[in-house]
Amino acid sequence: MNTITVSILAEIPEELHESLKHFLETHSMWDQDRVFCAALSLFLLQNGQSDRNTSRIYLDTMFDYAA
């Protein structure tokens, strides 16, 4: 399956960035893009965007199926 990706530029609080850096340093299977994809898809699922594509992206991201 071909997946089109889109780049997003976002400003986040420095404290959150430091936490993200620490997480990525201690979890080598994750990268910033994977974390953001998991977080955004979970947010959408929890807030009413419960379509199959969003669910698939969340599960693929969490369990590294897309790799």
Sine and cosine of phi, psi and omega as CSV:
sin_phi,cos_phi,sin_psi,cos_psi,sin_omega,cos_omega
0.00,0.00,0.76,-0.65,0.06,-1.00
-1.00,0.09,0.80,-0.60,0.02,-1.00
-0.92,-0.40,0.79,-0.61,0.07,-1.00
-1.00,0.00,0.74,-0.67,0.04,-1.00
-0.93,-0.36,0.48,-0.88,-0.01,-1.00
-0.80,-0.60,0.72,-0.69,0.04,-1.00
-0.99,0.14,0.63,-0.78,0.04,-1.00
-0.79,-0.61,0.74,-0.67,0.09,-1.00
-0.97,-0.23,0.85,-0.53,-0.04,-1.00
-0.72,-0.70,0.61,-0.79,0.10,-0.99
-0.99,-0.12,0.75,-0.66,0.02,-1.00
-0.77,-0.63,0.39,-0.92,0.03,-1.00
-0.87,0.49,0.56,-0.83,-0.03,-1.00
-0.84,0.55,-0.63,0.78,0.00,-1.00
-0.87,0.49,-0.65,0.76,0.04,-1.00
-0.92,0.40,-0.63,0.77,0.04,-1.00
-0.89,0.45,-0.67,0.74,0.03,-1.00
-0.90,0.44,-0.66,0.75,0.05,-1.00
-0.90,0.44,-0.66,0.75,0.04,-1.00
-0.89,0.46,-0.71,0.71,0.03,-1.00
-0.86,0.52,-0.70,0.71,0.01,-1.00
-0.89,0.46,-0.70,0.72,0.02,-1.00
-0.86,0.51,-0.73,0.68,-0.04,-1.00
-0.91,0.41,-0.55,0.84,0.04,-1.00
-0.93,0.37,-0.45,0.89,-0.07,-1.00
-0.97,-0.26,-0.03,1.00,0.00,-1.00
-0.72,-0.69,1.00,0.07,-0.14,-0.99
-0.91,0.42,-0.33,0.95,0.01,-1.00
-0.98,0.22,-0.20,0.98,-0.04,-1.00
-0.96,-0.29,0.49,-0.87,0.18,-0.98
-0.73,-0.68,0.12,-0.99,-0.09,-1.00
-0.86,0.51,-0.66,0.75,-0.02,-1.00
-0.90,0.44,-0.66,0.75,0.00,-1.00
-0.91,0.41,-0.67,0.74,0.03,-1.00
-0.88,0.47,-0.74,0.68,-0.02,-1.00
-0.90,0.44,-0.64,0.77,0.02,-1.00
-0.90,0.44,-0.70,0.71,0.03,-1.00
-0.89,0.46,-0.71,0.70,-0.05,-1.00
-0.91,0.41,-0.70,0.72,-0.03,-1.00
-0.93,0.37,-0.69,0.73,0.00,-1.00
-0.92,0.40,-0.63,0.78,0.06,-1.00
-0.90,0.44,-0.69,0.73,0.05,-1.00
-0.84,0.55,-0.73,0.69,-0.01,-1.00
-0.90,0.44,-0.67,0.75,0.03,-1.00
-0.89,0.46,-0.66,0.76,-0.02,-1.00
-0.96,0.29,-0.27,0.96,-0.07,-1.00
-0.88,-0.47,0.52,0.85,0.20,-0.98
0.99,-0.16,-0.10,0.99,0.01,-1.00
-1.00,-0.05,0.95,0.31,-0.16,-0.99
-0.98,-0.21,0.76,0.65,0.06,-1.00
-1.00,0.03,0.23,-0.97,-0.07,-1.00
-0.89,0.46,-0.61,0.79,-0.03,-1.00
-0.90,0.43,-0.69,0.72,0.03,-1.00
-0.90,0.43,-0.67,0.75,0.04,-1.00
-0.89,0.46,-0.69,0.73,0.00,-1.00
-0.90,0.45,-0.69,0.72,0.00,-1.00
-0.89,0.46,-0.68,0.73,0.02,-1.00
-0.87,0.49,-0.77,0.63,-0.03,-1.00
-0.91,0.42,-0.67,0.74,0.05,-1.00
-0.86,0.51,-0.67,0.75,-0.02,-1.00
-0.93,0.37,-0.71,0.70,-0.04,-1.00
-0.90,0.43,-0.61,0.79,-0.09,-1.00
-0.96,-0.28,0.21,0.98,0.12,-0.99
0.87,0.50,0.56,0.83,0.01,-1.00
-0.96,0.27,-0.44,0.90,-0.07,-1.00
-0.97,0.26,-0.23,0.97,-0.06,-1.00
-0.95,0.30,0.00,0.00,0.00,0.00
